[in-house]
Amino acid sequence: AAAFEAFLGPAIPRTRSPFDIPRPKHSRAKKHNPPRVRASFTPGTVCVLLSGRFRGKRVVCLKALESGLLLVTGPYKINGVPLRRVNQAYVIATSTKIDVSKVDVSNINDAYFARVKSEGASGEEEFFENDAAKPAIVSDQRKADQKKVDAEVLKAVESTPLMKSYLGSNFSLKKHDRPHKMIF
């Protein structure tokens, strides 16, 4: 071993110098581009919801949000669908259009729909405390925004003949309907 050390020189310590700066490892995380919204979803397009609580309802598309979700409304007075976000995978766009250029939805975005944390005690005790379901509480701001948006949408709906009854009716398939041959 001594002859080997004399040949190579003194052994180099295997520890790193404190002055060595480690290079960051290569990240494999992909940069996410903004979601692409189908061209058929333009403001004012009448759409059919395919799943969820309001499946089969015809709604009016108001705009596409930054997250790629669609902002739709019933209007609430006609078919009970409130202002809500919908994934475009669960929506069929129809060829029917309504003029919603006067509707102001600039203040409604994804943060508008964010849930608020409840201050109540959370845990097993509260979970098993009572079996009665708590009713959903809709804020006064949401109610005011719903009325403001629906007032403008209703003006556009009533200016088109038969549009109110069209939006109020549900979409459904009968025994011999061929959805792949339908033109929406």
C-alpha beads as a LAMMPS data file, in Angstrom:
LAMMPS data file: protein, C-alpha beads

184 atoms
183 bonds

1 atom types
1 bond types

-500.0 500.0 xlo xhi
-500.0 500.0 ylo yhi
-500.0 500.0 zlo zhi

Masses

1 110.0

Atoms # bond

1 1 1 0.000 0.000 0.000
2 1 1 2.882 2.349 0.766
3 1 1 4.404 1.742 -2.671
4 1 1 1.048 2.410 -4.293
5 1 1 0.681 5.692 -2.359
6 1 1 4.188 6.756 -3.321
7 1 1 3.332 6.112 -6.955
8 1 1 0.037 8.081 -6.966
9 1 1 0.791 10.689 -4.312
10 1 1 -1.094 11.329 -1.103
11 1 1 -4.672 10.094 -0.936
12 1 1 -7.259 12.712 -1.932
13 1 1 -9.975 13.232 0.660
14 1 1 -13.370 12.064 -0.498
15 1 1 -15.203 14.995 1.100
16 1 1 -16.342 17.952 -0.940
17 1 1 -14.859 21.353 -0.543
18 1 1 -17.276 23.861 1.027
19 1 1 -16.613 26.047 -1.994
20 1 1 -17.998 23.512 -4.445
21 1 1 -21.454 24.666 -5.495
22 1 1 -23.694 21.727 -6.361
23 1 1 -25.462 22.144 -9.679
24 1 1 -29.233 21.867 -9.492
25 1 1 -30.602 18.631 -10.838
26 1 1 -32.430 18.695 -14.128
27 1 1 -36.150 19.098 -13.601
28 1 1 -38.443 16.854 -15.591
29 1 1 -41.513 18.913 -14.703
30 1 1 -43.213 20.206 -17.816
31 1 1 -44.287 23.783 -18.216
32 1 1 -48.058 23.756 -18.459
33 1 1 -49.511 25.832 -21.226
34 1 1 -52.894 27.485 -20.744
35 1 1 -55.733 25.079 -21.555
36 1 1 -57.214 25.204 -25.016
37 1 1 -60.914 25.942 -25.257
38 1 1 -62.873 24.450 -28.138
39 1 1 -63.731 26.974 -30.837
40 1 1 -67.444 26.143 -30.576
41 1 1 -67.623 27.674 -27.074
42 1 1 -68.049 31.377 -27.696
43 1 1 -69.882 33.813 -25.416
44 1 1 -73.584 33.401 -26.050
45 1 1 -73.506 29.794 -27.238
46 1 1 -76.331 27.649 -25.885
47 1 1 -74.829 24.444 -24.458
48 1 1 -76.157 21.171 -23.049
49 1 1 -74.713 19.918 -19.756
50 1 1 -73.979 16.185 -19.849
51 1 1 -73.195 15.341 -16.238
52 1 1 -73.556 16.559 -12.712
53 1 1 -76.530 17.895 -10.871
54 1 1 -77.819 19.851 -13.863
55 1 1 -77.340 17.180 -16.567
56 1 1 -79.644 17.628 -19.520
57 1 1 -80.092 21.341 -18.871
58 1 1 -79.551 23.878 -21.620
59 1 1 -77.354 26.751 -20.446
60 1 1 -75.785 29.892 -21.896
61 1 1 -71.977 30.024 -22.094
62 1 1 -70.734 33.420 -20.878
63 1 1 -66.964 33.067 -21.197
64 1 1 -63.997 30.730 -20.840
65 1 1 -62.016 31.139 -17.616
66 1 1 -58.208 31.034 -17.323
67 1 1 -58.338 27.487 -15.980
68 1 1 -60.034 26.243 -19.174
69 1 1 -63.422 25.852 -17.490
70 1 1 -66.513 27.503 -18.961
71 1 1 -68.621 30.051 -17.110
72 1 1 -72.287 29.243 -17.721
73 1 1 -75.657 30.361 -16.410
74 1 1 -79.178 28.968 -16.836
75 1 1 -80.442 31.738 -16.463
76 1 1 -81.469 30.757 -12.938
77 1 1 -84.999 32.087 -13.345
78 1 1 -85.668 29.897 -16.396
79 1 1 -84.132 26.522 -15.531
80 1 1 -82.530 26.829 -12.089
81 1 1 -78.885 26.657 -13.184
82 1 1 -76.834 29.275 -11.296
83 1 1 -73.593 30.909 -12.386
84 1 1 -71.152 28.025 -12.360
85 1 1 -67.951 26.663 -13.836
86 1 1 -68.188 23.619 -16.088
87 1 1 -65.499 21.426 -17.604
88 1 1 -65.829 21.594 -21.393
89 1 1 -65.498 17.801 -21.648
90 1 1 -68.971 17.491 -20.124
91 1 1 -70.679 20.023 -22.401
92 1 1 -72.115 19.891 -25.924
93 1 1 -72.138 23.198 -27.771
94 1 1 -75.170 23.797 -29.962
95 1 1 -75.404 26.025 -33.016
96 1 1 -77.880 28.292 -31.193
97 1 1 -76.471 31.672 -30.131
98 1 1 -77.667 34.517 -27.923
99 1 1 -76.238 38.049 -27.941
100 1 1 -74.549 38.417 -24.533
101 1 1 -72.268 41.326 -25.463
102 1 1 -73.958 43.559 -22.849
103 1 1 -73.408 41.069 -20.011
104 1 1 -70.546 42.130 -17.735
105 1 1 -68.716 39.105 -16.296
106 1 1 -65.279 40.734 -16.037
107 1 1 -65.226 40.442 -12.218
108 1 1 -65.990 36.700 -12.267
109 1 1 -62.918 34.464 -12.439
110 1 1 -61.656 31.220 -10.900
111 1 1 -60.875 32.914 -7.567
112 1 1 -64.528 33.990 -7.355
113 1 1 -65.516 30.325 -6.983
114 1 1 -62.844 29.456 -4.393
115 1 1 -64.248 27.845 -1.256
116 1 1 -63.915 29.616 2.059
117 1 1 -62.502 27.699 5.003
118 1 1 -65.012 27.181 7.795
119 1 1 -63.907 28.418 11.211
120 1 1 -65.775 25.629 13.031
121 1 1 -63.971 22.851 14.843
122 1 1 -63.124 20.122 12.415
123 1 1 -62.486 16.568 13.396
124 1 1 -64.198 13.384 14.386
125 1 1 -66.290 14.968 17.137
126 1 1 -67.969 17.409 14.749
127 1 1 -68.375 14.735 12.082
128 1 1 -70.283 12.400 14.371
129 1 1 -72.008 15.203 16.309
130 1 1 -75.198 15.515 14.271
131 1 1 -76.491 13.689 11.266
132 1 1 -78.526 16.602 9.869
133 1 1 -77.081 17.908 6.620
134 1 1 -76.070 21.550 6.678
135 1 1 -77.789 23.635 3.991
136 1 1 -75.560 25.273 1.416
137 1 1 -75.074 28.947 2.214
138 1 1 -74.956 31.234 -0.811
139 1 1 -73.301 34.583 -0.152
140 1 1 -75.138 37.836 -0.780
141 1 1 -72.471 38.808 -3.318
142 1 1 -73.182 35.649 -5.361
143 1 1 -76.916 36.356 -5.290
144 1 1 -76.369 39.949 -6.423
145 1 1 -74.028 38.874 -9.227
146 1 1 -76.530 36.207 -10.323
147 1 1 -79.328 38.767 -10.551
148 1 1 -77.147 41.283 -12.403
149 1 1 -75.930 38.758 -14.988
150 1 1 -79.319 37.092 -15.433
151 1 1 -81.080 40.429 -15.962
152 1 1 -78.965 41.071 -19.070
153 1 1 -79.161 37.481 -20.297
154 1 1 -82.961 37.438 -19.861
155 1 1 -83.269 40.574 -22.031
156 1 1 -81.408 38.767 -24.806
157 1 1 -83.437 35.577 -24.305
158 1 1 -86.777 37.357 -24.457
159 1 1 -85.801 39.203 -27.631
160 1 1 -85.501 35.838 -29.412
161 1 1 -88.775 33.994 -30.063
162 1 1 -89.168 30.569 -28.363
163 1 1 -85.737 30.865 -26.694
164 1 1 -87.193 30.934 -23.169
165 1 1 -89.042 27.639 -23.638
166 1 1 -85.997 26.145 -25.425
167 1 1 -83.715 26.913 -22.471
168 1 1 -86.360 25.694 -20.026
169 1 1 -86.670 22.292 -21.687
170 1 1 -84.333 19.410 -20.885
171 1 1 -82.279 17.548 -23.449
172 1 1 -82.896 13.801 -23.483
173 1 1 -82.543 10.868 -25.821
174 1 1 -85.426 8.592 -26.734
175 1 1 -85.376 4.956 -27.831
176 1 1 -84.501 5.421 -31.517
177 1 1 -82.410 8.618 -31.272
178 1 1 -78.963 8.383 -32.849
179 1 1 -76.686 10.858 -31.017
180 1 1 -73.769 10.263 -33.400
181 1 1 -75.970 11.421 -36.300
182 1 1 -77.420 14.471 -34.520
183 1 1 -76.397 17.953 -35.491
184 1 1 -76.387 20.222 -32.499

Bonds

1 1 1 2
2 1 2 3
3 1 3 4
4 1 4 5
5 1 5 6
6 1 6 7
7 1 7 8
8 1 8 9
9 1 9 10
10 1 10 11
11 1 11 12
12 1 12 13
13 1 13 14
14 1 14 15
15 1 15 16
16 1 16 17
17 1 17 18
18 1 18 19
19 1 19 20
20 1 20 21
21 1 21 22
22 1 22 23
23 1 23 24
24 1 24 25
25 1 25 26
26 1 26 27
27 1 27 28
28 1 28 29
29 1 29 30
30 1 30 31
31 1 31 32
32 1 32 33
33 1 33 34
34 1 34 35
35 1 35 36
36 1 36 37
37 1 37 38
38 1 38 39
39 1 39 40
40 1 40 41
41 1 41 42
42 1 42 43
43 1 43 44
44 1 44 45
45 1 45 46
46 1 46 47
47 1 47 48
48 1 48 49
49 1 49 50
50 1 50 51
51 1 51 52
52 1 52 53
53 1 53 54
54 1 54 55
55 1 55 56
56 1 56 57
57 1 57 58
58 1 58 59
59 1 59 60
60 1 60 61
61 1 61 62
62 1 62 63
63 1 63 64
64 1 64 65
65 1 65 66
66 1 66 67
67 1 67 68
68 1 68 69
69 1 69 70
70 1 70 71
71 1 71 72
72 1 72 73
73 1 73 74
74 1 74 75
75 1 75 76
76 1 76 77
77 1 77 78
78 1 78 79
79 1 79 80
80 1 80 81
81 1 81 82
82 1 82 83
83 1 83 84
84 1 84 85
85 1 85 86
86 1 86 87
87 1 87 88
88 1 88 89
89 1 89 90
90 1 90 91
91 1 91 92
92 1 92 93
93 1 93 94
94 1 94 95
95 1 95 96
96 1 96 97
97 1 97 98
98 1 98 99
99 1 99 100
100 1 100 101
101 1 101 102
102 1 102 103
103 1 103 104
104 1 104 105
105 1 105 106
106 1 106 107
107 1 107 108
108 1 108 109
109 1 109 110
110 1 110 111
111 1 111 112
112 1 112 113
113 1 113 114
114 1 114 115
115 1 115 116
116 1 116 117
117 1 117 118
118 1 118 119
119 1 119 120
120 1 120 121
121 1 121 122
122 1 122 123
123 1 123 124
124 1 124 125
125 1 125 126
126 1 126 127
127 1 127 128
128 1 128 129
129 1 129 130
130 1 130 131
131 1 131 132
132 1 132 133
133 1 133 134
134 1 134 135
135 1 135 136
136 1 136 137
137 1 137 138
138 1 138 139
139 1 139 140
140 1 140 141
141 1 141 142
142 1 142 143
143 1 143 144
144 1 144 145
145 1 145 146
146 1 146 147
147 1 147 148
148 1 148 149
149 1 149 150
150 1 150 151
151 1 151 152
152 1 152 153
153 1 153 154
154 1 154 155
155 1 155 156
156 1 156 157
157 1 157 158
158 1 158 159
159 1 159 160
160 1 160 161
161 1 161 162
162 1 162 163
163 1 163 164
164 1 164 165
165 1 165 166
166 1 166 167
167 1 167 168
168 1 168 169
169 1 169 170
170 1 170 171
171 1 171 172
172 1 172 173
173 1 173 174
174 1 174 175
175 1 175 176
176 1 176 177
177 1 177 178
178 1 178 179
179 1 179 180
180 1 180 181
181 1 181 182
182 1 182 183
183 1 183 184
